[in-house]
Amino acid sequence: MKSIEIQNNEITKDSSLDKESKLDIIARQNDNSYVNVEMQIQNTGEFEKRSLYYWAKLYETQLKKSEHYKLLYPAICINILNFNLFKNSEDYNSELAIYKVQTKEHIYKDFKIIFLEIPKVKKKIYNELDKWMLFFKGASKQEINLMNNTAIKQAYETLKYISHDPAERARYEARRKYQLDYNTGLLTAREEGKAEGCKIEKIAIAKQMLKHNFPIEQIATITQLSTEELCQLK
């Protein structure tokens, strides 16, 4: 039976959209494998590459200076997404692994990335993962009670308690306003782009991203504007 030890858990600051919208938990299992669980609210356009980067960091940071590669253990990244990443699949659970192309043999078993897409969850329960996904999607108290899962019920009660805390409610409302403002900014940028051309749309989007402290390199990748152009927008 596997057990886990939480190494780090982080709800990042509200200073930028990326940090505003994710929860990170890093845990170590009793077989020495490492697990990173991330909850992501919005698709910022580069999530596929970022998930690979997170996996690489989870694998690489296991080794301390002068240690050898034999001390590396499997790294598993679990991404719980409040958006659809794989448009051509109806299954909410997508698992990535490394296979040899010629033989389809599963190799490099230290690598695993899992994507769990909340919008695709149906109200059907076949296993414990289905129950948790329904919880993330916003199951009612009656549905929670029918699940017969103590951990999920405790999580539900904890969220209920937090929702009645004035400070936490204020934080929630601030985050919600932030999201609405960001979405409105993107919509305005799209409308401007249709009227005045692709270049203006890119500039408008870049301004929104700069306002929310996105890294210059990330903005340049998404908008295809040069770093010199972006510096002029500051």
C-alpha positions, 0 to 999 in steps of 0.5 A: 500500500502506498503512502505519501509525504507532502514536500511542499504545497503552494497557493501562489500570490495574486500578483499575476494571472499564472500565479493567481490561478494555480495550486501546486502540491509536491509529494513523495511516495513511500516507493520514493517516486515524486508527485506534483499535483497542479490545479489550473483554472485557465488555459494561458496558451502554453500549458503543454510546454509548461507541463513538460518543464514542470516534469523536468524540474521535478525529475532534475531537482531530486539530485543534489550536487555530486550524486549519481543518476541511479538515485533518480526516481519516477516523477509523476505530474498530475494536472487538474484542469478547468478547461479542455486541453485535448479537443479530440477526446471525450475522456477526462483522463489522459495519461502520457508516457514514453513508448518506442515508436517501432515496437510500441514498447513502454520505456523510460517508466520514470516519466508520467504526466496525467491530465484530468479535464474537469469540463469533460466529467460526466455524472457517472461513478465507476471508481474513486477518481470519478468521485474526486473529479465530480467533487472538483466539478462542484458536486452537491452535498447530497451527491457527496454523501452518496459517494461514501468517501470520507476524504471527499466529505472532509474536503467538502466540509473544509471548503464550506467552512472557508466559504463562511470566513470573511477574509477567505470570501474577500480573497475569493471575490478578488480572484473572481473580479481579477478573472472577469477583468482579464477575460474582458480585456481579452475580449476587448483585444479581440474586438479591436483586432477584428476592426484594426488588424492583427497587429493591434490585437497582438499589442492589446493582448500584450498590454494586458499581459504586461499589466498582469506581470507576465514574463517578457519571453512568454508574452513574445512567444504568445503574441509574436511581438519582439522584445523591443516592441514589448519594452516600448509598451511598458 
